[in-house]
Amino acid sequence: MIIDNRDFPDDPCVQWNREHVASILLQHIEVNSINLVVTFDAGGVSGHSNHVALYAAVRTLHSEGKLPKGCPVLTLQSVSVLRKYLSLLDLPFSLLDTCDVLFVLTSKEVTRAKKAMSCHRSQLLWFRQLYVLFSRYMRINSLHFL
């Protein structure tokens, strides 16, 4: 779902209102009977302020007990730039890391993710295509419960 709202510009220089984000997320979760939330961690994975705002909103919903019963929250793990681009060479480090879930995408799932990103032209720019090609995040996602 893409929310085209002036209050939420795709701009790392704009701070989104946490309560407003939380309200819209909760509405989307309830209307669509969402039973698992996967979001960024406190560092936003890339440091992007919009990603950090999403994490903060989900954290607020979780800590205030507003998420539906039995709806766990998983967060992506921020890692150093070097680890981001090690691709499969990062697997031993990820396996040694204590995390709740380690998710490895198949080549079919990587293709599907690329196709989904290509539907949103502002997201799949040339440098992101390189990132998708070499990044651990299209192959290995380490997730932690909030």
N, C-alpha and C positions, 0 to 999 in steps of 0.2 A: 504494500500500500504506500503510495506517495502522497504526502500531505503538502499541498501547495498553499502555504499560509505566509502572509507578510511578516508574521511574528516569528517565523522560523526560517530566515534566509540561510542558504548554504554558504556560510561565511565564517571562517574561523575568528574573525575580529568582532563578531557580534555575540554577546552573551544572551542565551535564551533564558526565559523565565522558567525556573524549575517547577513551580506549581502548575503553570499552564501546560508544560510538557507532560507532567505527571497526569493531569486531568485528561488530556487527549489520549495518552497511552492507556490509561485505565479504561476509558470508554471503548477503545479499540479491542482491548483484551476481553472485556465483558461481552461486547456485541458479537465477537467472533469465537467465543468460547475457547480462548487460548489457554493451553494447559502447560506451557513451558515458555519462559522468556530467556532469550540469549541476547546479551548486550555487551557493550564495551566495559572495560574496567575503569577505575578512577583516573587513570592516565589517558584514557580515550584511545589506547593502542598507538595512535600516531600523534597524540597531543592536541588533536583538533578540538576546539572548545565546544563545538556542537556535539561531538561524541561524548565529551565529559558531561555535558548537560543531560544527555540521554541516560548515562549511568546514574547521575545524581537524582534524576526523576524516578528511575526504577528503584534505586536505593531508598528513597523516601516512601514510595508505595509499599515496599517490602517492610521497612522498619515500622511503619504505621499500621501494618496488618491489613492493608487495603486490597492486596492481591487476592484472587479467588483461592479458596482452600485447596491445597494440593497442587499449587502452581509454583514449581521451583524456579529459581533464577540462576542462570549460569552467566559468568562473565569471561570474555576473552582476556588473555593474559598479555600485557605489554612486555615486550622484550627489547633488547638493544637492537640498533640498526644492523649490526653485524649478524646477529641471530636471525633477523627477519629475512635476510637474503642468502642464508646458507642452504635454504630449501631442504632437501632430504638429509643433508649432512647435519642438520639440527636435531634429527630424530633421537640420537643418543642423549643429548642434553634434555630434550623434552621427556624422555622416558625416565631420566634420573630425577626430574623435577617432581615434587609432590603435588599432585593435582587430583581433582575428583574425576575428571573425564579427559581422555585424550582422543581426539577425533582425527582420523586420517581419511581424506577424500580419495575416492577412486578417480581414474581419468575421466570417466563419464560424468561424475559429479563436478569436476573441475570445468569441463566443457559446459555443463548446465549453468554454473556460476558465471562464467564468462558471457554466456548468452544473456543471462539476466542483467548483468552490468551493461551490456551493449544497448539495452533498451533505454538506458538513462544516459544519453550522450555526454552530459557534463561530468559523469563519473568515470568513463573509460577513455581517458585521454592517453596520449602516447606514453607518458611516463608511468601511468597506471598499468598499461599493457605490459611494460617491462616488469613492473612489480608483480603482476599476476603470473608472469612467466617464471620469475626467479624466487618469488616469495614463499616462505614457509606457510603463510596464512591461507594460501589456496590449496595447500596440501596437508598441513598439520595445524589444527587449532587446539590449543590447550585451554580448557575452560575450568573455571573455578566457581563453586557455589558462592553466592553473595553472603 
